[in-house]
Amino acid sequence: MPKEEDLFKAVEALLAGGPEFPAPAERARLREAAGVTQAALAGVLDTTTQTVKNWESGRSEPRPPRRAPYLALLEGWAEKYPDPSREARPADVPPARTTPTPRRPAAPARKTTARPAAAAAVDARFANGPLAVVDTGADGRVSAYCVGGLVLDVPARTLPGLVEWTLAEARLGAPRLDSWGRDADPLLVLTPTALERLGLPVELSDEERNAGRLPVGHPALEELAAADWQLTRRGFGPWARIYRPAQGGRRLCVQLCIPSWRALDSRSWGHAGELPPAELARVLGLYASRVMTPRGSTAVTGLELMTALHPPTRASEPDADGRRHSVHNPGSLGEDPLDPPPCEATDGHPVLADLPRFHVRGPEERIFEEAYDWARELTDEECLKSHLVGIDVNMAFGAAANGAVIGLARPPVHATAPAFDPAVPGSWLVDLSHVDLSRVLVGKRWTRLRGDLLPSPFTPTGETPTGPAWYATPTVAYAVELGYRVDPVEAWLRPEAGRYLDGWYKRLRDAYVVTMADLGIGEKTTPERFLAAMEGYKGRDPEAAIVLDAIKNTVKGGIGKLQEKARGGGWRPGQTWPALARPTWRPDIRAVVISRARINMHRKMVALAAATGSYPVAVLSDCAVYAADGPSPLDLLPYTPEGRTVPGSFRIGVSPGMVKHEGTRTPLWAEALREETRDPLLNLARYIRTGVGTGPDTGE
């Protein structure tokens, strides 16, 4: 059996004898000078975009069989694109040299790659990243796989010992996202082999799965209690938190993620739970660095991100004794939950406890701000078109959150017969049945349209309202934008308002765009190149594709969590439920975002109809289907040679709010599908991508 020291010497000798590679920064400069993206280079060398990033950041060095071809490429670029600064260097100053060597493991850690070049800027408390995947090898050795290829030896052999080691030695966690927030607790992901080593079940029983946790009295729980560790109210489940009360202002908390207990829902995380430890660490690490360390499901994390970016409290200025106190943080939702007015409350909420049993509230009693689910029959002219083309809005709910003005920490104020003010968020009881879509303002011009071919912007079904109904401010404002007067009967208004979600949107938008770039989809590209690049894009880096889907589900799930409903067999209408105790239980914020998303969709459809005479035949959330004379979105959306399209309408591209190709079928397909289902108004947008089965990816 060779000694580890001898192997390291052999590897060092091999590296020392090989050709010298340019420094990491020079590799990046040469690639950029050649106009080649990291994703494109990865494709040429048959590797991942992340690997190229690692080469250019100094995290790792190229290895055979890619080492020699990569070096040849760099040398060719160096001849073609010489470094201007190097040419200007005085002759007596030699160029800097980089000779990479592997780093030997130092107890208690063994490192499989060098630390990033920017390691000096990393918070020393979290030098090893936000998380680790804990796994037990065939030799019984317990290892913690961290981001960047780092692997730590784990000396602990018990669950309490693992928690102690994590807080004392592992240097895991992440710095706060806001100066008034708190640092992210270290996250440990336990593989099946690690579970066995720690005395935990690899899978939960049916009873445990239904309860969502291990039962009281389980040996692992008793072991934790004996070591003075506590669990949160949700107990020891797929996402468990183990903690002790803070000591000296220092949090003592570790979060566990257990994929084999279904912590990583396949609807959000795909097959991430089945990845080897190092690959899973990369996937979760990318998500943690771009969004935040996961706190539970993507929906839970989406909600937690709002609070992390806008903490409810901050430290006050020093008082007379020099002490600071916790006070309300302006611009946040505060610490206290708010009861909604009756029109915003979900069915069964305690504020509706006095309603008769089995009472069904209509739009005049309850706000119905939901996404579109609308379809119509094709016209004779549309039946003669060769194709039906589906276009899908990227991250539509995220784009709608950007710029949304919502109520903050104060309760809503009731008003009777108020004058409508589009700047004040709230819920308005108003009759919009008089808005005629056949004659509307488009820009500043009155325009004639086929109103019968458009969905109403005021209902999720697309049907015209028949009388007074409750609407969020953006919906009423759109009626005014279309050129019609509104006279509210009643309102619940929130004068203290702000753009609470802007930072949330920006962080998720950046995460989405950067991850799309990993997959070879850049922002600055023509519609033609964008559509071509989208063909099979998820196959270029399957791990980045998992992160992309998780980001989209963080947006969608975070908005949904604002109106989390009661769960569990013991709940009865009129009783409270845990979500109501959160200041982020805010159905009014959800209503504003969904209203804006639906209105944005309608505004684009109106602009396209006014300019080209094209009308949607089906709309599902953020996917619209049109009849066209060709199979591509370019056959539907007119573009000038300069790359401009109809102002205010759909634009092809990667950014949130722009559209991608969802799928193409034919009118004959639509007719056959509707005949098969015996539904003449079957929503074709639900099936345009696959032809059958479930609906399209909503882009959230």
LOMI-359523 format. One record per residue (C-alpha): residue in one letter; x, y, z. Coordinates in steps of 0.1 Angstrom, whole numbers, plus 5000, padded with zeros to 4 digits. Example, Ala and Ser with C-alpha at 12.3 -4.5 7.8 and 13.67 -1.06 7.14 Angstrom:
<pts>
a512349555078s513749895071
</pts>
This chain:
<pts>
m500050005000p501750334989k502050615015e500050925010e503251135014d504850944985l501850994963f501851374969k505551384960a504951204928v502051434918e504151744926a507051604904l504651544876l503251894877a506652054880g507851864849g504951964827p504452274806e503752594826f500152714826p499253084824a498053234857p494253194863a493553564856e495453534823r493353234813a490253444818r491753734799l492653524769r489253364767e487453694770a489753844743a488753564720g485053634727v484353294741t482053234770q482952994799a480052774788a481252754752l484752664764a483352404786g481452254756v484652244735l486652064763d483651834772t483451954808t481252174830t481052554831q481852534868t485152354861v486152634837k485352884864n487452694889w490452694864e490053074860s489653144897g492552924908r490352684927s491652394907e494052304879p493252134846r494051754846p494551504818p492951444793r491951814791r495151964803a497151944770p494352064747y493552354770l497152454772a497452444734l494352664731l495652914756e499052934738g497252994705w495253274720a498353424737e499953464703k496853614688y495953844718p499153944736d498854104770p499254484766s500454534801r503054264797e504354424765a504854744784r506654584813p510354694816a512854434803d514454384837v511254294854p510353924848p506753824844a504953674874r504953294874t502453054887t503352694896p500352524911t500952244936p498452034955r498052114991r498651845016p495851765041a496351915075a494451775105p491551785109a490851855073r491951705040k491751925010t491151794975t491652134958a493352464966r491152724983p489853004960a492153284951a489753524968a489953335001a491553625018a488253815015v486153535030d484853575065a487253355085r484353225107f482853065075a486052985057n484852645046g481552765031p477952765041l477352385042a478752035040v477451695029v478351445055d479051085042t480550775056g482950585033a483350215029d486350235053g484050385080r485750725076v483251015080s483851305057a482251645052y482151755015c482152125013v481852374984g484852424961g485952054964l487052085000v486651775021l486951765059d487551475082v484751445108p486051305141a482551295156r480750955158t477551065175l474851315166p475651545195g479351515187l478651615151v476751925162e479552015186w482251965159t480352175134l480052475157a483552445172e485752345143a484052315109r483952685102l480752655082g478052915078a477453235058p477453605066r474253795070l472553955039d471654275057s473654455084w470654425108g470154055100r471753745114d474353505100a473253185083d473552885105p475752595091l473852335071l474751975073v473351735046l473251375059t473551095033p472150745041t475550615052a475950905076l472450845090e473350485097r476550585114l474650835136g471850585146l469150745124p466850565100v467750585064e464050635056l461050745076s458250505083d454750585069e453750705103e456850915108r456451065073n452851165079a453851325112g456851485095r459351395122l460751115144p458551015173v459151135209g461350885226h463550795197p467050715209a468550995188l466351255204e467151125238e470851145230l470451505220a468451595251a471051425273a473651655258d471451965264w470552015227q467052125218l464852105187t462452355173r458652295174r458652105142g460851845157f463451615141g462251595105p463751635070w464851985079a465751985115r467252255137i469352165167y470352445190r471152575225p470252915238a472653185225q475653245246g477253585248g475353695216r476653385197r474053165181l474552795187c472452635160v472952375132q470452285105l470151935091c468951845056i468151475050p467451395014s466451035019w463651175041r462451375011a463951705022l464851784986d461451774969s461951644933r459451904920s461952174930w465251994932g464951724905h467351434912a469651644935g468951404964e470551114944l473751294936p477151184951p478251394980a480651624962e478151694934l475351764959a477651994978r478252184946v474552214937l473552334972g476552554974l475752734942y472152784955a473452904988s475853154973r473353294948v470153284969m470853195005t471552885026p468452665022r466152695053g463752425042s461852385010t462452634982a459152794992v460252835028t463652965017g461853214994l459953355023e463053355046l464953545020m462453835023t463053855060a466853815057l466954115033h464554325054p464954225091p462054335113t464254505139r467454695142a469554835170s468555185182e470955475188p472555455222d470355585251a471555805280d473355505295g474955415262r472755105257r471155015224h467754855221s465854655195v463554885176h461354855144n463354855112p461755095088g460754945055s460254595070l457054405079g457854435116e457754155142d453954135148p451553945125l448554145111d444954025108p443654075073p440454245066p437554005058c437854055020e441553945021a441153655045t441253295032d438353065039g438352945075h440353235089p439453335124v438253685112l435553495093a434453285123d430953455124l430053365089p427353095085r428552735081f429152635045h428853005033v430453054999r431853404994g431653554960p433853824944e431854094962e433053944995r436453814988i439353924966f440153684938e443553784925e444853474908a446853384877y445153334843d443553004833w441653104801a441052974767r438653024737e437852854704l439952924674t438553154647d438253024612e441253234602e443353084630c442352734620l443952794586k447352894602s450052634601h451052644638l450152724673v453152874692g453452894729i455553164746d456353174782v457353474804n460553424823m460153444861a456853634856f456053654894g459553774901a459254044874a455854144889a457354174924n459954424911g458554774918a455454644936v454254894963i452854694992g451654775027l454254745055a453854695092r450654885100p447154745099p444954845070v442455135073h438855105062a437355365039t433855415025a433455554990p437155664987a438655834957f440855584939d444555654944p446955414924a449755504947v448055354978p448254974981g445054804993s441854624984w439054804966l435354714961v434554854927d432454774896l434654724865s432054554843h431754874822v435354844808d434954764771l438054584756s436954664721r437855034727v440855104750l443655344754v446955194741g449555444750k447655774747r445555664717w442055514717t442355184698r439754944684l440354584692r438554244690g437554244726d435853914723l439153754715l440853884746p440453764782s439254014807p442154154827f439954154859t439353784865p441553484864t439053304842g439153584817e435353634820t433953984822p432954084858t429254134863g429254374892p431254504921a434154294932w437254324953y440554404935a444054484945t445354834936p447254734904t444054584888v441954894894a444855114882y444854914849a441154994844v442155364846e445055304823l442755154797g440755484798y437855414821r436555584853v436455394885d434255464916p435155244945v432355164970e434655054998a438354995005w440854865030l443955085025r447555075037p449055425038e452355305051a453855155020g457055065003r458854854977y459554575001l460254314974d462754504953g465854364970w464254014970y463654034933k467054164925r468853884944l466753614927r466953784893d470753794895a470853434906y468653334877v470653524851v474053404864t472853044864m471453084829a474853204818d476352894833l474052704809g475352914779i472453164778g473653524780e471753844783k473254034754t472253824724t469853844695p466453674696e467553424670r470653324689f468753314722l466153074708a468952854693a470952854725m467852744744e467652414725g468852154750y470352414773k469852214805g472051934793r475152154792d475452154829p472851924846e473952044881a473452414872a470052314857i469052184890v469952514906l468052704880d464852514887a465352564924i465652934919k462452954899n460652754925t461952984952v460253274935k456953094930g456952924964g457953234983i454953424969g452753134976k453853115012l452553465018q449053305019e449952965034k446752775043a445952555072r447252195070g446651895092g443651685101g443151855134w442352195121r438752335120p437452645102g437552945125q440652825143t444152965140w447052785124p450852825128a451453035096l449153305110a451753385137r454253505111p454453875101t455053735066w451553585064r450353855041p447753755015d447554115004i451154114992r450553794973a447453954957v449454254946v452154044929i449753814911s447654114901r450754274886a451753954868r448253914852i448054274843n451554274828m450453974807h447354144795r449154474787k451554284764m448654094747v446854424740a449954584726l450554294703a446954284692a446954654685a450054634664t449654304645g446054184649s447253864667y445153754697p445853474722v443853154720a444853034755v446653174785l447752974815s449553184842d452453324822c452253104791a450253234761v449453044729y448953214695a448153094660a451053174636d452253104601g455452934613p456752724642s458952984659p458153284682l459853484655d456953394632l454653564658l456553854672p457754114646y461254234649t462954514629p466454464615e467754664645g466254404669r463254604680t459754474685v456354614693p456754854723g455154724754s454654374740f456454044743r460254044738i462353734734g465253704758v466653564790s465753844815p462753814838g459753954821m460953854786v459753544769k461153204757h459652944734e457352704753g456352474725t454752454691r451852244679t449252264651p445552364649l444851994640w446451884672a444352134692e441152014675a442051644682l442951714718r439751904725e437651634708e439351364728t438651544761r435251654750d436152004761p435852274734l437552524757l440452304770n443352524779l445952454752a448652634771r448652344796y449752104769i451652314743r455052194754t454651824756g451351774737v449951574766g450251544804t450851824829g451052194822p454052404813d456752524836t455352854848g458753004850e458453074887
</pts>
